[in-house]
Each structure stands twice: as structure tokens, then as C-alpha cells.
Amino acid sequence: MRKDEIKLHSFLIKAFNIKAEAIEKLSGDASTRKYWRIKLSEKFKSKYPSTIILALIENNNDETIYSFCNISKFLSMLGINVPKIYCVYKNKLSALLLEDCGNLTLLEYLKGKNNKIVFETYTKVIDLLIKLQVEKNNKYCKYIAFKRAFDIEKYMWEFEELFQKYFINKFCSSKITKKINDELKKYYLKISSTLNEYKNIFVHRDFQSKNLMIKNDKYILLDYQDARLGILHYDLVSLLYDSYFIMEDNLRNKLIDYYISNTDKWKSNQMEFMKLIDYTIIQRKMHDIGIFVRLKEEFGKENYIKFIPTSMNYIISVLNRNKEFSQLKAILSDIGVFDITRGMIIQ
């Protein structure tokens, strides 16, 4: 038994008064949280299922735990499947005992599937997304997601402190003059201000193929503790312009049409809808790229770097089809951003 497993056995006894028969470390996600599958000893199976998930949260992050538990209640109220929370432990090292939702993510399920199955699967997920996208309402005010929202400051921070700082400056080692910085900031602000006009919808914030589990033919939603109010396009872009799963453009367009046909607000203004899709792609994918580099730089998670080219290709597609971003395209090209990503292998 490894040293970390011995410590984990002791922690389970101390925090939850349970004994594990076996412990399996899970791959986790793009965060500092750690996950373990715990197979329980026989005497504890009357209280819990035979296997449960232990989520370890360092630095006594009470806000993360509160958000997860609070938003779990909200989503359950909407009839959306989320992991059951069996127990919470708060200390220097905090933890949650959660339902074991298995290993089948939407991403894993989609591997090798033909376009017909991919389309049918995504229409079901879009139905789930539409169900999720409730508007701000007084009856939801007790839930933390409705007390915080995307705003210009938040968007600008993600542009400047994630994409520009980590990707342009650190990863690309690009030298930014004051003139270039001012030009980039002008575009950042334009996109941020536009998206900020729409912030009355519940946004999961990371609604993509790794955060949907499939168990007993049902979808179970994960990783929603950072949910907040924002623009409805955000989660749709996260889903259909996924950094981890690439679909054909014509299939994506059909799914966008499906989404619009099942929502009332945008049926009569599809041109504006697609404009906001493009703005959101730039913001969301620049955020993703910055996160991938930060995970490498600060936490040694180099495996996320391979997803940068896919994310950048989404951005390039928007820049190519939108004349209003021609200068932004020229700036990014001049500082070598495209050359670096072009030389990387798309996974």
C-alpha cells in the first residue's frame, strides 16, 4: 500500500468513521481538487452504497463546498440529476462523500459514434441545457448562483489575466508593446461589454463533455460549483465548441438550429443570436487556452496543453468570418500566436 493510500485510510476513519476495502485514484478535472473511488468494507454498506467518491478540497475552501451543496439543491429542484451528497467534512483538508456516478462521461460515450448517434445524443443534452437555463427570479434568490454574475470586470480579468498573461506572455513568449496592448484591450472590452448586456440566465460555466456522466441511461451533471448568472450562449458554446470533442461544422449548425427552434426568444433574430455566439466563442476559448497554460505552469498538468490547438481553431474560424475582428486577427498573427498553435498537434 502506498504512503498516500495509508494516509487516506486514516483520513476516512477520522473524518467519516468509515473503513475502505479498496481505494482507486481518479483522474480528476482541470482543478486542484482530487477524487478517489472508495470501495467500502462490508459493515458500512448498510449506510452507504458499496462504492462512493471521496472529493478532497484543500485549503479549507468553505465557499467551494457551500456552492456545490447549495447549487446541488437548486438543480435537484429543477429535476436535473446531480451526484448525491452523503456527507461533508470541513477542516484544513475538507472533503465530500459523493455518489459514484461511474466512469462513462459524455466524451467517452461519443468516441467512435457516427454522426446520427452524435446528433441524437446532443439533442438530448441540449434539452437538458434548455431545462437548466432558467431566468433570474425572486424564488431562486436563496441559491448562490443567482447572487453572482458575469460582468465586464470578470470577462476582462479572464482576457487579461488568463489568455494574455499565461498564453500570450508566458506560453508564446510574445512581446507586447503598449500600442498592441491597447488594441487588444479595445477588443476585450468590446466583447465584454456586449456579453455583459445579457446576464439574467443561470450559467453552469463549464457545460462540456467531461462534465456530463451517463449512468443508467441518465445524464448526471458535474462541476457546477462556479455557476452564476450570465448569457445563455455561454453554456451552448461550451457544449458545441468543446475543446475536448470535435464535431463536424454541419452537425454543429444543425444542433444550433435545434436549440433555436426549441427556445422562443431568438427564433425571430437568428442573426443577432449568431453574432453573440461568435463573441462568446472568442471569450470562452481564450479563457480555456489561458486555463490550460495556467494548469501547466502552476500545477504541472501538462496534459491540457494538447487541447490548445482545437480551442484556437474555434477562435480563428470566428476571426476569419467576421470583418469586425480583422484587426484583432492581424494583431494575434503579428505576435506569433497562430504560428505557435499551428505547429502543435491537434488531439
N, C-alpha and C positions, 0 to 999 in steps of 0.2 A: 504494500500500500504506500502510495506516495505521501510526502510530507504534507502537501496541501489537502489531500483527502483526509488525513488524520485530523488536521485542524477543522475540516468541515464536519466531520463526525462529531467532534467535541462541540462545535458551534450549534449543531442541530439539537443536541441534548440540552445545552444551556439556554438557547433561545426558544425552542418549541417543545422541549421534553419528548423528542422522538428519536428513534434509532433507525439508521439506514442499513438495509441489507446490501445495497449496491449504489454507487454514485457514478453518474456519467456527465462529463462536462460538455455543454452545448456550445455551438459556435458563437452565439450571441448576435449582437447587431452593431450598428455604427454608433456606439456609445461606450461609456466606461462601465456600464452595468455588466454583471456576469451571471450566467444561468447554468443551473445544474438540474439534471433529472435524478430524482431520488426514488429508489425502489425501497419501500418501507418493509421493516420487519413485520412478521405475521401479527403480533399483538396490537399493532397500530392501524391495521386495515379496517377495523370497525369504525374508526374515527375519520379516516381519510381513504381515498382510492389507493390502489396498490402502488401507483406511481404518481408523484407530484413534481412540480417545478419549483425550485428554490431560486428566487431572484435576489441577488446581492447588490446593495446600493451603498457605495462608500460615501464617506464624508457626512454621514448623518443627514442626508438630504430629505428633510421632512416635507418640503414643498413638492418634490417629485412623487413621494408616496401619497401625500394628500391628493394631488392632482389625479394620479392614477385611480385611486379609490373613488374619488368624487365623480370623475368622468365615467368610470365604470357603471356607477348607479344611473347616470343620465342615459348612457347608451342602452343599458338593460331596460330602462323605462320605454325607450323607443322600439324595443323588440329586436335589438341588434345583439348578436352573440358576441360575448367577450369572455375571457378566462374567469372562472370562478375564483374568488379570493378567499382562501381558507383561514389565513392568519397573517398578522402584521407584527413585526418586531422592530422597535426603534431604539437605536443606541449609536455608538460611534460607527459601527457597521450595521446598517439597517437591512431588513430583509422582508420578503413576502413569500408566502407559500401559495402557489397558484395551481390551477387546473392544468394537467398535462394535455395539451392540445395536439400532441403527436408531432410528426416530422414533415408532413406534407404541406408545404407552402403553395400558394398560387403559382409562384415561379417554378417550383419543382413539377407541379402538375402539368404545366404548359409545355414542358420540354418534349419535343418530338411530335406535338399535336399539329394536325393540319389546320388550315385557315377556318374551315367550317366549325370545328370544335373550339378554336380560339375565339371566334366571333360569338358563338353561343355562350361560352363561359363569361366573356367580358360583358355581354348584355345583362347577365345575372348580377355581376359585380356593379355595373352601372346602376341597376335597380336598387342595390344596396346603398350606393353612394347618394342617390336621389333621396332615399329614405333618411339618410344621415344629415342631409343639408337643410336643416330647419332654420328658420329665421329667428333673430333675436326677439325674445318675448318675455314679459314680466314673470310668467310661470316658470321660466328657466333661470331666473336670476340667482338662485342659490347654488348653481353649478359654476365652477371656477372658469370654465371655458368662455362663459358669457360675461365675465368681468375683465377680460383682457382681449386685445385685438391687435392685428397687424396695423401699423401706422407708418407714416413716412420715415420716422426715425428708425423703426425696426427694419424696414426694407433697405434703407441707406446703410445701416450697420452691416447687413449681410453682403451688400455690394462691396463696401469699402474694407471691412474687417475680415471678410471671408474670401471673396473672389479676388479682390485686388491685393490684399496683404499676403494671403497664402499662395494663391495661384500665380498671379502676375509677378509679384515681387520675389517670392521665395522659390516657387517651383520653376518658373520660366526665367528667373533672374533678370527680368526686364527693367531697364532704367526708365523711370517715368519723370519727364520734365514737368514743371509747373503748368505749362500750357496743355500738355496731354492730360494731366490730372484734372485740370479744369474742364476739359472737353468730356472726359469720362464722367465726371461728376454731373455735368449737364444732362447726360443721357440717364444716369442713375436716377436723378431727381425727376426727370420727365416720366420715367416708368413708375417710380414710387408714388408720385402724385396721382397718376392715373389710376393705379390699383387701389390707392387709398380712398378713392371715391366710393368704393364698394366694400363695405365691411360689416355686413349685418347677417352673415351666414356662418353657421358652425363649420369650421375647417379642421379636419383631422390633423393635417400638416405633414403627414408622411404616408399618404394613401397609395401604396405601391405593392408590387407583387410579393415582396418579402414579408409584408406586414398583414397578410391575409392567410390564415390557416384553413385547411379543408379537413373536416372531421365529421364522419357520419353524414356525408353529402351536405354539410352545412358550412358556411363561411364564418370564421371566428376572427374578429378584428383585434390587432395588437398595436402596441406602441403609440397610444393616443394621449399620453400624459401632457403633451405640449399643445393640445388643441386650443383653438382660440377663434374669435370672430375674424372674418376676412371675406375675400372674394370667392365666389363659388368655383371659378375657373381653376383655382389653386389645386384642389384635390383631383379635378379632372385631368389637369396637366400631369400631376404626379403619377396618375394611373396610366394614361395613354402615351406619355412621353417618358417612360420608365427607363432609368439608367441601367437597369439590370435585365430587362426583357425588351428586345427589339421586334416590332411588328411591321408589316408592310404598310406603306403610306395609304394605299387604297382601303385597306382593312381599318386603319385608324380613322379615316374620313367617314367610313360607314358607321363607325361607333360614335363619332361626334354627331352625325346626323341622328342616330338613335337617341343620344342624350337630349338633343334639342327637341326632337319630336315628343319626348316624354316629360318635358318641362314647358310651362306656359309662357314665361316671361320673354324668352328670346326667340320665339318662333317667327315673329314679325321683324326682327332686327338681327339677322344672322351675320351681316357684315360687321356690325359692332361687336358681336359675340366673338368672331374670329380675330378681330383686332386685339381684343382682350386676351384671347388665347395666346397670341404671339407675344404680347407684353409679359404675360405670366411665364411663358417658356423661358424667355431671357432671364427673368428674375430667379425663377426656381432652379434652372440649370446652372446659373452662375453660383447660386447658393450651394448646390450639390458639389460642384467642382471644388469650391473652397473648402467644404467639409471633408472631401476625400483627401485633400492635401493636408489639412489640419490633423486628421486621424493618423496620417503617416508621420508628420513632424512631431506631434506631441505624445502620441500613444503607440507609435511603432506599428500601426496597422497598415502595412504596405499593400495589402491585397485590394484595397479600394482604389488605388491609382489606376488600375486597368479599366475602370469604368469612366474615366475622364473623356476618352475619345467619343464615346456614344453621347455623353452629355453635351460635348462641344458641337457635335454634328447637328444636334437639335437646334442649337443657337445659330449655327451657320445657315441652316435652312431658313430660319426666320430672317436673318440679315440679307440673304440672297433675294427673298421675295418681297421685301419691304424697303422701298426707296427712302423712307424717312429715317432708316438706320444705316444709310450708305456711308456716312461719315464715321459712325461707330465701327462699322466693318473695316474701313480703311485704317483707323487707329489701331485696332486689335491686330490687323495684318502687319502694320508697320513695326509694332513692338515684338513681333515674332510669335505671338500666341498660337496662330494657326499652324505655323511650321513645326512647332514642338508637338502638338497633338497629332498632326498628320503623320509624324514618324512613329507614333505609338500603335500597337496592335489592338484592334477592336476585339473585345472578347465576345 
